[in-house]
Amino acid sequence: MKNLNFLLFIILLFQLGCSINSKYHIAHDLYMDSNYATAIEHYDNFLASHSQGSLATRAELERSDCYYQLGYKAYEKQNWLLASRLFYLSNSIIADSKLDECYKELAIEAISKQDTSKAMEYYSYIIQYLPDSELIPEMLFNRCNIYLAKAENLTAFNDYHQLWSNFPDSEYRKSIQPKIDILLPDFMQEALELKANKEYEAALDICFRLSKYPSKLQSDIINEIGNLYWLMAESEITQNNLKKARQYYDNVYEHCPERKAETLARIEEICSNFILSGNEMEKILNFDNAISTYSKCFKLVENHPVAAEKISKAREAKSKYLQAKDKMRLAEEKERLKEHKQALNLYTQSNNLFSTSEAKNKIFIMQNILEAEKDPKTFARNIVSNYQNGMIIKNVSIVEDYMKEKFGDVVKPSGWKVTYSIGLYKYEVRYDILSTFGNFYFAWRVDLKTRTVSPSNKISELLETDIDEVLGQVE
């Protein structure tokens, strides 16, 4: 029973195969008899149930030729529309070789009816979908003329650019060129307007297209390309896109070699500005930002020597500055504990590592405190003596000598006296000149910690500012 079922299955398969093969052979016989329309129907019927295998491939090729043969008959009768549809369905190289001619003739008919839109469709199909067609230069020429007639100049130039680039020896390119040349100033003006609006990429695109073929404006166009790249580079600089800026600067002298020196000088100027900015940051001890700013030079000039040196020194300075800060912290702690000698030593170490106004001031104060702790009165007297190159001592002597000259021995000076005043390290230094004709009481407060000297009364203040006025008060 099993063997019988298997035999029946084999017979069914054989009958099915014979049926499929017979469908192909019917179509093939019709094809060989040149009955192309009916053959196509049978090929479609066969391929609907048998789309794989060598037989299906033969069927597709023969069906394609059926469409071609039908299309060729329509072509011979100059039925361009029907022929184009059949050639299209043929989808073969040989059909395409005739399809472009059909579309050309259909375009001619459309032009005769003043239907330029339809003609443009046919031109565009050949240009876009039949890349091997010998008619493409003619189609570009025709389409370019229509664009010019419609004042769509940029679009016309796009077609001309394609014609000039791909078919430089074509008569159609030579025929259309004089019309395009007339448009060049307008295109240049459009590029300049785009540049004025900072639409640099669009302006550059126009200039590059214009630069692809010889013209009397060639030099101006190339210069404008250099100008546009320069502006693009400057724009990227303002946005801190330095690598991109360098690329655009390189493009400047790539297209305009005579501008190389100018461009490299501009790049170095920008780097110099980064160096100066980094220097200012170092002055306020902002080392990380200084290093970052110096590093920007490398995006414009690889291994920029000045930037490399500045970065090295800034890193060294940062290291010393951090060590100096640690010394300062230790010194401040010693100062808080009134261990002034140790504090002075640490402040000095800090300043030697990295000199700052803060460290220098602390050294000055510590030295003053140590002097004050040894002998505060002598120190106060010395401060007054040295104040403004001895100005106080000198002027007091002038007043005293003047009074002695005028009044003689009745003038009794007290000599310099130093007494403690209110406040830590605060002392008063006095000098009195007494006589029966009048007295002068000079007094100054001295801050031993800061060596500041302040007059304690009006006459002392006047002595510093107007010695003649003081002498005028002597009776």
C-alpha positions, 0 to 999 in steps of 0.5 A: 500500500505504501509503495502504491502511494509513493508511485502515485505521488511520483506520477503527480509530480511528473504530470505537474512538471509536464504541465509547467513545461508545457506552459513555457513551450506554448509561450516559446512556440508563440514567440518563435512564430513572432506572435509576441503579444500572445506569447507575453500572456503565456510567459506571464502565466508561466512565470506566475507559477514558476519564477525560479530556475533556468527555464524561468530565466529563459522565459523572462529574457524571451518575454523581454524580447517580445516587448522589444520586438513589439516596441520596434514595430511601433518605433518603425511606425513612429508611434513614439509613445507606444514604442517608449512604453514597450521599450520600457517594459522590455527593460533591456540594454537594446531597448534602452538604446531605442528608448532614449530616441523615443523620448527625444521624439516625444520631447520634440512633439511636446515642444511643437505644442509649446508644452515645455514641462512635458518636454522637460520630463522626457529630457530629465528621464534620459539624463537621470535613468539612461546614463549610457545614452549618447543623447545626454549632451543634447538633452542637457543642452536643450534643458539648459536653454529652457531654463535660460528662457525661464530665467532660472539661471542657476539651474541652467548653470547646474546643467551646464556644469554637468555638460562641461564636466562630463562632456567637455568636447561636446559641440553642445557644450561649446554652443551653450557656453557663450550664453553661460558666460553672459551670466557669470557676473550675475552668478558672482554677484549672487555669491557676493550677496551670499557672502555678505549674509554670511552664507559662506558655504552656499557662496563657495559652492557657486564659486567652485562651480564657476571655477571649473571652466575657463573664463575671463573671471577665473582669477576673480573667482579663485580670489573670492574662493580664498576670501570665503575660506578666510572668512570661514576660518575667522568665523570658526576662530570666534567659535573656538573651532580651531582645527576647523579654522586651520583647515580653512586657512590651509584652503586659503593658500591652497587655492591662492598660493600667493596668500600663504605668507599672509595666512601663516602670519594670521595664524601666528597672530592668533597663537600670540593672542593665546599666549598673551591671554595665558600670560594674564591667567598666570599672573592671577595664578590661574595655571590650569586655564593658562595651560589650556589657553596655551594648548589652543596653539597646538590646534593651529600649529602642531608643536608650537614652540612658544606654547610648548615652552609656556606650558612647561614653565606654567606646569613648573610654576604651578607645582612650586606655587602649590608647594609654596601654599603648603609652606604658607599654611604651615607658616600661618599656623606658626604665626597663630602660635606666636612662633614668629621666628619659625613663621618667618623661616616658612614664609621665606621658604614659601616666597623662595619657591614662588614669590607672591605679594602675600608672602613678601608682606608676611615676611615684612611683618614677621621681621618687624614683629621680631624686631619689636619683640627685641627692643620695641622703643628703639625700633619705634624710634628707628622707624620715625628716623627712617620715615620718608628718608628722615623727613620728620627728624630733619623738619623737627631739627629745622624748627628747633634751630629756628627757635634757638636762633630767634629766642636763644637759650630759653628754648628747651627741647625734650629730646625724642621720647617713646612711650607705649600706646594703646594696641599691640605693637603700637607706640607713640614717639614724641618731641617737645620744643618748649619756650617762654614765647611758645611751645610745640608738641610733636607726636606720632603713633607708630605701628611696629608691625607694619612700620606705619607712622601717623601724626597724632595732632595737627602741628605734627601733620603740618610738619610733614606737609608744610614746614614754612607754615610751622615756622610761621607760627613761631612768635 
